[in-house]
């Protein structure tokens, strides 16, 4: 299997994604580890408290992203963010911002399906791409 690159750049090397004989859990961690740009973001217009929160959480991002990815990957039918929050115990305001980076990295995709979340409103059902 070849890397999925987020930019169509012919100069990017093709690397194996997984170690030979890796378990599913090891494959998920390899994918999360593969991408080194774990960043917590706050917009320039955000209040100081948002920047402080982004700085405080940045060391835990690889672990948070891995937990969200594992939860989504565990269900063949995919999961919405409410289901991820319910399973992992990670508050929605913490796990929801992990979805966009996982999508940009090519690890999850919008399945096209929608299911009600905790408020009864429909939410995107995400599926793992690994």
Phi, psi and omega per residue, in radians:
X1 nan 2.426 -3.130
X2 -1.742 2.810 3.082
X3 -1.056 2.571 2.911
X4 -1.707 2.064 3.130
X5 -1.704 2.606 -3.092
X6 -1.571 -0.192 3.098
X7 -2.219 2.374 3.132
X8 -1.369 1.549 -3.064
X9 -2.236 1.917 -3.108
X10 -1.153 -0.222 -3.140
X11 -1.481 -0.169 3.123
X12 -1.302 2.375 -3.113
X13 -1.278 2.643 3.018
X14 -1.628 2.165 -3.100
X15 -2.171 2.636 3.045
X16 -1.179 2.432 -3.123
X17 -1.400 -0.606 -3.019
X18 -2.201 2.674 3.006
X19 -1.258 2.608 3.085
X20 -1.036 2.320 3.086
X21 1.292 0.248 -3.117
X22 -1.208 2.500 3.056
X23 -1.315 2.937 3.104
X24 -0.996 -0.740 3.127
X25 -1.103 -0.731 3.110
X26 -1.157 -0.624 3.107
X27 -1.118 -0.754 3.113
X28 -1.064 -0.825 -3.129
X29 -1.129 -0.652 3.093
X30 -1.064 -0.730 3.138
X31 -1.130 -0.744 3.135
X32 -1.162 -0.736 3.138
X33 -1.176 -0.498 -3.080
X34 -1.026 -0.648 -3.096
X35 -1.633 2.099 -3.028
X36 -1.663 0.029 -3.028
X37 -1.684 0.866 3.086
X38 -1.254 1.984 -3.095
X39 -2.383 2.518 2.979
X40 -1.770 2.311 -3.043
X41 -1.936 2.502 2.921
X42 -2.407 2.333 3.120
X43 -1.183 2.679 3.107
X44 -1.019 -0.516 -3.124
X45 -1.470 -0.124 -3.131
X46 -1.230 2.677 3.113
X47 -1.161 2.840 -3.126
X48 -0.945 -0.650 -3.123
X49 -1.078 -0.578 3.088
X50 -1.172 -0.707 3.100
X51 -1.158 -0.687 3.096
X52 -1.119 -0.734 3.134
X53 -1.132 -0.721 3.126
X54 -1.097 -0.732 3.133
X55 -1.139 -0.714 -3.086
X56 -1.162 -0.623 -3.037
X57 -1.507 -0.277 -2.942
X58 -1.021 -0.585 -3.136
X59 -1.228 -0.406 3.138
X60 -1.634 -0.012 -3.061
X61 -1.044 -0.801 3.138
X62 -0.984 -0.714 3.140
X63 -1.179 -0.750 3.130
X64 -1.113 -0.803 3.124
X65 -1.072 -0.709 3.138
X66 -1.112 -0.721 3.136
X67 -1.128 -0.754 3.121
X68 -1.127 -0.790 3.130
X69 -1.091 -0.759 3.116
X70 -1.047 -0.734 -3.136
X71 -1.086 -0.813 3.141
X72 -1.139 -0.745 -3.105
X73 -1.152 -0.479 -3.086
X74 -1.201 -0.252 -3.107
X75 -2.022 2.057 3.129
X76 -1.067 -0.492 -3.136
X77 -1.516 -0.011 -3.111
X78 1.401 3.067 -3.129
X79 -2.507 2.605 2.961
X80 -1.594 3.024 -3.035
X81 -1.150 -0.571 3.092
X82 -1.094 -0.734 3.130
X83 -1.155 -0.660 3.087
X84 -1.122 -0.812 3.135
X85 -1.040 -0.788 -3.113
X86 -1.086 -0.747 -3.109
X87 -1.256 -0.767 -3.016
X88 -1.519 -0.433 -3.050
X89 1.409 0.045 3.099
X90 -1.394 2.199 -3.130
X91 -0.972 2.538 -3.070
X92 -1.006 -0.612 -3.137
X93 -1.239 -0.210 3.060
X94 -1.730 -0.727 -3.079
X95 -1.435 -0.519 -3.139
X96 -1.033 -0.755 3.113
X97 -1.178 -0.156 3.096
X98 -1.396 -0.316 -3.068
X99 -1.170 -0.812 -3.090
X100 -1.056 -0.799 3.094
X101 -1.101 -0.673 3.115
X102 -1.133 -0.654 3.095
X103 -1.170 -0.804 3.138
X104 -1.061 -0.562 -3.137
X105 -1.400 -0.083 3.113
X106 1.401 0.295 -3.089
X107 -1.575 -0.451 3.080
X108 -2.340 2.742 3.093
X109 -2.396 2.698 3.004
X110 -1.242 2.114 -3.085
X111 -1.314 -0.224 -3.046
X112 1.547 -0.211 3.134
X113 -1.587 2.695 3.067
X114 -2.285 2.444 3.066
X115 -2.365 2.630 3.128
X116 -1.137 2.461 3.050
X117 -1.693 -2.818 -3.081
X118 -1.104 -0.461 -3.139
X119 -1.596 -0.076 -3.090
X120 1.602 -0.196 3.102
X121 -1.391 2.581 3.121
X122 -1.192 2.471 3.098
X123 -2.240 2.702 3.084
X124 -1.085 2.386 3.009
X125 -1.701 2.094 -3.104
X126 -1.686 2.477 3.058
X127 -2.151 2.523 3.106
X128 -1.300 2.504 3.132
X129 -1.782 0.186 -3.110
X130 -2.095 nan nan
